[in-house]
């Protein structure tokens, strides 16, 4: 019974929904981590924390995750908010790290910026995926 329910949930989600569900969970957990246990010294995030305090960023990450989690259950086309929100929250993080590197404040900033960009790319790829048509069950009665 459990496997059948899991298969049904995966069919309901589809590939796009699965991406939104997994990334939404990660983004929400990341935001939660920023709230409960922020790193004491984050030179690569100076630009971002000049815009908003780290606590506000944590809540934005959580909100982004919730948007994606909600969007995961919507049909293709109605799920656009999740696919928009997920990479958008990464842009300030990535930009802050790259700016810190360019200014010489954080020598590894280019690596952190590249990692955040690479993490967001699958979301952008999945946003362009059409869901395959669902297979209709064929009646075998004669």
Backbone as CSV, one residue per row, in Angstrom:
resi,resn,N_x,N_y,N_z,CA_x,CA_y,CA_z,C_x,C_y,C_z
1,UNK,0.819,-1.191,0.000,0.000,0.000,0.000,0.865,1.258,0.000
2,UNK,1.967,1.233,0.749,2.852,2.396,0.846,3.517,2.739,-0.476
3,UNK,3.947,1.718,-1.211,4.594,1.960,-2.516,3.603,2.533,-3.511
4,UNK,2.382,2.043,-3.470,1.367,2.544,-4.389,1.067,4.020,-4.099
5,UNK,0.986,4.361,-2.833,0.731,5.755,-2.448,1.891,6.651,-2.867
6,UNK,3.118,6.153,-2.705,4.302,6.938,-3.107,4.310,7.157,-4.617
7,UNK,3.970,6.099,-5.386,3.912,6.239,-6.847,2.828,7.234,-7.251
8,UNK,1.704,7.187,-6.569,0.618,8.125,-6.880,1.045,9.564,-6.583
9,UNK,1.714,9.773,-5.468,2.213,11.110,-5.140,3.215,11.594,-6.176
10,UNK,4.105,10.711,-6.609,5.097,11.108,-7.615,4.426,11.427,-8.952
11,UNK,3.380,10.691,-9.306,2.634,11.011,-10.531,1.954,12.368,-10.403
12,UNK,1.427,12.658,-9.221,0.777,13.945,-9.003,1.786,15.085,-9.106
13,UNK,2.970,14.862,-8.555,4.016,15.887,-8.574,4.609,16.063,-9.960
14,UNK,4.931,14.976,-10.599,5.638,15.037,-11.875,7.093,15.434,-11.655
15,UNK,7.822,15.577,-12.748,9.249,15.927,-12.661,9.428,17.356,-12.159
16,UNK,8.616,18.258,-12.684,8.722,19.667,-12.290,8.399,19.834,-10.804
17,UNK,7.341,19.184,-10.379,6.951,19.265,-8.973,7.997,18.673,-8.048
18,UNK,8.631,17.586,-8.499,9.675,16.966,-7.676,10.851,17.913,-7.490
19,UNK,11.221,18.633,-8.550,12.304,19.620,-8.435,11.894,20.728,-7.466
20,UNK,10.679,21.240,-7.622,10.208,22.305,-6.740,10.139,21.831,-5.290
21,UNK,9.679,20.612,-5.093,9.574,20.069,-3.740,10.949,19.913,-3.094
22,UNK,11.890,19.365,-3.836,13.220,19.144,-3.246,13.962,20.455,-3.019
23,UNK,13.962,21.343,-4.011,14.648,22.620,-3.836,13.943,23.494,-2.799
24,UNK,12.627,23.467,-2.782,11.894,24.237,-1.777,12.247,23.787,-0.375
25,UNK,12.377,22.484,-0.185,12.761,21.953,1.119,14.172,22.418,1.495
26,UNK,15.099,22.339,0.550,16.483,22.756,0.822,16.542,24.247,1.138
27,UNK,15.846,25.065,0.352,15.877,26.512,0.574,15.284,26.849,1.946
28,UNK,14.162,26.221,2.306,13.542,26.481,3.611,14.466,26.046,4.747
29,UNK,15.102,24.897,4.605,16.035,24.433,5.633,17.266,25.337,5.722
30,UNK,17.741,25.809,4.582,18.881,26.735,4.582,18.513,28.012,5.339
31,UNK,17.330,28.547,5.049,16.872,29.743,5.752,16.728,29.507,7.244
32,UNK,16.204,28.356,7.600,16.072,28.001,9.009,17.444,27.942,9.685
33,UNK,18.414,27.365,8.981,19.778,27.312,9.511,20.366,28.696,9.699
34,UNK,20.096,29.600,8.760,20.574,30.980,8.877,19.956,31.639,10.112
35,UNK,18.710,31.324,10.411,18.034,31.908,11.570,18.547,31.357,12.891
36,UNK,18.656,30.037,12.978,18.972,29.448,14.286,20.466,29.378,14.599
37,UNK,21.300,29.352,13.552,22.733,29.213,13.794,23.541,29.939,12.719
38,UNK,23.440,31.266,12.681,24.193,31.994,11.652,25.696,31.905,11.902
39,UNK,26.439,31.841,10.818,27.887,31.836,10.950,28.331,33.202,11.471
40,UNK,29.272,33.229,12.414,29.642,34.504,13.034,30.325,35.496,12.081
41,UNK,31.107,34.981,11.153,31.849,35.863,10.261,31.592,35.431,8.829
42,UNK,30.930,36.295,8.062,30.599,35.953,6.687,31.040,37.090,5.762
43,UNK,32.357,37.191,5.507,32.848,38.306,4.696,32.304,38.290,3.268
44,UNK,31.949,37.142,2.756,31.438,37.055,1.399,30.021,37.565,1.247
45,UNK,29.318,37.719,2.352,27.928,38.166,2.292,27.756,39.619,2.710
46,UNK,28.835,40.372,2.749,28.759,41.764,3.206,27.781,42.582,2.366
47,UNK,27.811,42.417,1.055,26.902,43.180,0.200,25.441,42.839,0.518
48,UNK,25.148,41.574,0.672,23.775,41.152,0.991,23.351,41.647,2.367
49,UNK,24.251,41.546,3.346,23.882,41.962,4.705,23.886,43.481,4.861
50,UNK,24.471,44.190,3.907,24.319,45.650,3.902,22.904,46.028,3.465
51,UNK,22.305,45.201,2.619,20.936,45.447,2.150,19.901,45.081,3.209
52,UNK,20.069,43.911,3.804,19.148,43.402,4.814,19.936,42.660,5.884
53,UNK,19.446,42.668,7.123,20.128,41.859,8.145,20.009,40.370,7.826
54,UNK,20.947,39.598,8.323,20.987,38.160,8.039,19.693,37.471,8.459
55,UNK,19.097,37.913,9.548,17.833,37.327,10.002,16.736,37.499,8.940
56,UNK,16.679,38.665,8.325,15.691,38.906,7.256,15.971,38.000,6.065
57,UNK,17.242,37.808,5.733,17.589,36.904,4.635,17.134,35.483,4.955
58,UNK,17.314,35.074,6.215,16.852,33.740,6.610,15.364,33.567,6.359
59,UNK,14.575,34.572,6.728,13.133,34.511,6.493,12.807,34.526,5.009
60,UNK,13.587,35.264,4.211,13.361,35.264,2.757,13.649,33.893,2.145
61,UNK,14.704,33.230,2.624,15.000,31.877,2.143,13.856,30.930,2.501
62,UNK,13.351,31.054,3.725,12.226,30.195,4.144,10.997,30.488,3.288
63,UNK,10.684,31.761,3.087,9.521,32.135,2.276,9.655,31.599,0.851
64,UNK,10.854,31.677,0.299,11.099,31.143,-1.045,10.855,29.644,-1.071
65,UNK,11.338,28.952,-0.053,11.108,27.512,0.037,9.633,27.170,0.113
66,UNK,8.885,27.942,0.882,7.442,27.698,1.019,6.729,27.951,-0.312
67,UNK,7.123,28.997,-1.021,6.533,29.263,-2.342,6.768,28.071,-3.266
68,UNK,7.991,27.554,-3.264,8.315,26.409,-4.125,7.549,25.157,-3.684
69,UNK,7.451,24.933,-2.374,6.721,23.762,-1.877,5.247,23.833,-2.274
70,UNK,4.651,24.992,-2.172,3.262,25.163,-2.591,3.132,24.977,-4.105
71,UNK,4.051,25.577,-4.857,4.005,25.505,-6.326,4.203,24.089,-6.842
72,UNK,4.881,23.256,-6.078,5.149,21.880,-6.507,3.869,21.113,-6.797
73,UNK,2.801,21.449,-6.136,1.544,20.703,-6.272,0.612,21.310,-7.314
74,UNK,1.045,22.405,-7.924,0.221,23.054,-8.939,0.516,22.469,-10.319
75,UNK,-0.425,22.551,-11.231,-0.168,22.029,-12.580,0.846,22.901,-13.330
76,UNK,1.442,22.312,-14.345,2.409,23.041,-15.169,1.762,24.319,-15.679
77,UNK,2.511,25.393,-15.603,2.007,26.694,-16.000,1.566,27.507,-14.799
78,UNK,0.932,26.857,-13.842,0.540,27.530,-12.604,1.664,27.469,-11.574
79,UNK,2.707,26.706,-11.863,3.823,26.533,-10.927,4.939,27.557,-11.128
80,UNK,4.699,28.571,-11.927,5.728,29.533,-12.318,6.342,30.265,-11.125
81,UNK,5.554,30.535,-10.085,6.083,31.305,-8.943,7.249,30.575,-8.279
82,UNK,7.145,29.276,-8.169,8.241,28.504,-7.571,9.497,28.553,-8.418
83,UNK,9.313,28.423,-9.735,10.470,28.459,-10.633,11.079,29.849,-10.732
84,UNK,10.319,30.875,-10.446,10.849,32.233,-10.417,11.555,32.518,-9.088
85,UNK,10.924,32.119,-7.992,11.454,32.445,-6.661,12.775,31.738,-6.354
86,UNK,12.887,30.474,-6.718,14.085,29.708,-6.348,15.380,30.338,-6.861
87,UNK,15.502,30.651,-8.149,16.757,31.270,-8.586,16.886,32.737,-8.157
88,UNK,15.767,33.427,-7.953,15.853,34.834,-7.568,16.525,35.034,-6.216
89,UNK,16.261,34.153,-5.257,16.877,34.304,-3.932,18.379,34.015,-3.998
90,UNK,18.793,33.251,-4.991,20.217,32.924,-5.136,21.003,34.121,-5.684
91,UNK,20.378,34.951,-6.495,21.093,36.071,-7.132,21.805,36.999,-6.143
92,UNK,21.157,37.465,-5.076,21.882,38.332,-4.140,23.038,37.613,-3.437
93,UNK,22.842,36.337,-3.144,23.898,35.546,-2.492,25.102,35.430,-3.429
94,UNK,24.825,35.003,-4.652,25.868,34.834,-5.650,26.563,36.164,-5.926
95,UNK,25.794,37.213,-6.094,26.362,38.539,-6.385,27.214,39.051,-5.238
96,UNK,26.772,38.810,-4.028,27.523,39.261,-2.860,28.882,38.572,-2.793
97,UNK,28.893,37.281,-3.017,30.166,36.551,-3.006,31.089,37.019,-4.131
98,UNK,30.529,37.206,-5.310,31.357,37.671,-6.435,31.892,39.085,-6.192
99,UNK,31.068,39.957,-5.623,31.511,41.323,-5.313,32.630,41.304,-4.274
100,UNK,32.496,40.464,-3.270,33.533,40.362,-2.237,34.844,39.863,-2.841
101,UNK,34.751,38.964,-3.791,35.953,38.460,-4.460,36.594,39.559,-5.303
102,UNK,35.773,40.252,-6.085,36.293,41.326,-6.947,36.920,42.463,-6.141
103,UNK,36.396,42.711,-4.957,36.943,43.762,-4.095,38.152,43.287,-3.297
104,UNK,38.452,42.000,-3.371,39.590,41.449,-2.652,39.303,41.132,-1.193
105,UNK,38.027,41.178,-0.793,37.672,40.919,0.604,37.491,39.438,0.920
106,UNK,37.247,38.648,-0.104,36.976,37.226,0.103,37.549,36.456,-1.081
107,UNK,38.795,35.970,-0.948,39.470,35.326,-2.089,38.720,34.133,-2.686
108,UNK,37.922,33.450,-1.893,37.168,32.306,-2.413,35.771,32.695,-2.874
109,UNK,35.487,33.977,-2.958,34.156,34.440,-3.335,33.716,33.953,-4.704
110,UNK,34.658,33.845,-5.631,34.285,33.362,-6.968,33.822,31.912,-6.912
111,UNK,34.404,31.129,-5.992,34.002,29.724,-5.857,32.581,29.653,-5.296
112,UNK,32.318,30.417,-4.231,30.980,30.418,-3.631,29.944,30.917,-4.646
113,UNK,30.289,31.955,-5.386,29.374,32.464,-6.409,29.090,31.426,-7.477
114,UNK,30.131,30.720,-7.905,29.963,29.677,-8.929,29.134,28.513,-8.396
115,UNK,29.345,28.158,-7.137,28.573,27.060,-6.540,27.093,27.422,-6.483
116,UNK,26.782,28.630,-6.032,25.376,29.044,-5.968,24.760,29.085,-7.367
117,UNK,25.515,29.547,-8.346,25.004,29.564,-9.726,24.740,28.141,-10.208
118,UNK,25.674,27.237,-9.932,25.521,25.848,-10.370,24.345,25.162,-9.667
119,UNK,24.086,25.537,-8.428,22.957,24.964,-7.702,21.631,25.413,-8.324
120,UNK,21.585,26.653,-8.807,20.338,27.199,-9.351,20.056,26.745,-10.785
121,UNK,21.071,26.341,-11.517,20.890,25.991,-12.932,19.868,24.861,-13.152
122,UNK,19.886,23.784,-12.368,18.862,22.749,-12.602,17.431,23.254,-12.455
123,UNK,17.222,24.241,-11.606,15.878,24.818,-11.471,15.475,25.485,-12.782
124,UNK,16.400,26.227,-13.368,16.111,26.901,-14.633,15.878,25.891,-15.758
125,UNK,16.638,24.808,-15.733,16.450,23.754,-16.743,15.080,23.103,-16.567
126,UNK,14.746,22.756,-15.337,13.461,22.099,-15.071,12.279,23.008,-15.403
127,UNK,12.465,24.305,-15.269,11.378,25.238,-15.592,10.973,25.123,-17.060
128,UNK,11.895,24.721,-17.914,11.608,24.572,-19.337,11.130,23.190,-19.728
129,UNK,11.102,22.276,-18.797,10.650,20.921,-19.099,9.132,20.873,-19.213
130,UNK,8.631,20.296,-20.275,7.195,20.005,-20.270,6.976,18.685,-19.534
131,UNK,5.881,18.600,-18.825,5.555,17.319,-18.186,5.132,16.350,-19.282
132,UNK,5.613,15.111,-19.234,5.166,14.142,-20.237,3.680,13.843,-20.036
133,UNK,2.982,13.532,-21.117,1.562,13.208,-20.963,1.400,11.966,-20.098
134,UNK,0.353,11.964,-19.329,0.090,10.821,-18.475,-0.449,9.668,-19.312
135,UNK,0.010,8.487,-19.009,-0.423,7.282,-19.707,-1.823,6.941,-19.240
136,UNK,-2.702,6.760,-20.179,-4.081,6.375,-19.842,-4.125,4.855,-19.702
137,UNK,-4.842,4.421,-18.717,-4.995,2.977,-18.526,-5.914,2.410,-19.618
138,UNK,-5.476,1.299,-20.148,-6.259,0.631,-21.190,-7.045,-0.494,-20.560
139,UNK,-8.319,-0.527,-20.867,-9.170,-1.589,-20.328,-8.853,-2.885,-21.076
140,UNK,-8.716,-3.967,-20.325,-8.393,-5.260,-20.949,-9.612,-6.185,-21.006
141,UNK,-10.785,-5.644,-20.713,-11.978,-6.478,-20.780,-12.462,-6.611,-22.220
142,UNK,-12.931,-7.794,-22.567,-13.408,-8.015,-23.953,-14.859,-8.338,-23.956
